[in-house]
Amino acid sequence: MANTESITHAVIEALNARDFASLAAKVNEDVVLSGIGDGNDNGREALRDRLARHFAAHDETYQDALVMSDALGNNLAIRLTARGASAGGNYSREKILLLELEEGVITRMAFFTGS
């Protein structure tokens, strides 16, 4: 069983610190990405590139994490409050971060934005 609390804390901390190298160390080399930019992508380098572009356009931080997981802790849905600024102004919105884990390593990362 994965330690969902420590994984969640580490991911959110790395995202808020823009520490893409630290985050990349927690993911599988072929990590599947979606909801960060257009379409889907794979790999650590794509993760770093997509996050760098996202945070250049949206100065966003994540707070108020509510973690939900399956019985084994391999699938995490994290409800977050995303607060930030973009060309359109300041915002606060709900996002869902989906993490899929295999032996404690992130194999999929997907963001979903609430309406």
Secondary structure, DSSP 8 states (H G I E B T S, - for coil): ---HHHHHHHHHHHHHHT-HHHHHTTEEEEEEEESSSSSEEESHHHHHHHHHHHHHH-EEEEEEEEEEE-TTS-EEEEEEEEEEEETTEEEEEEEEEEEEEETTEEEEEEEEE--
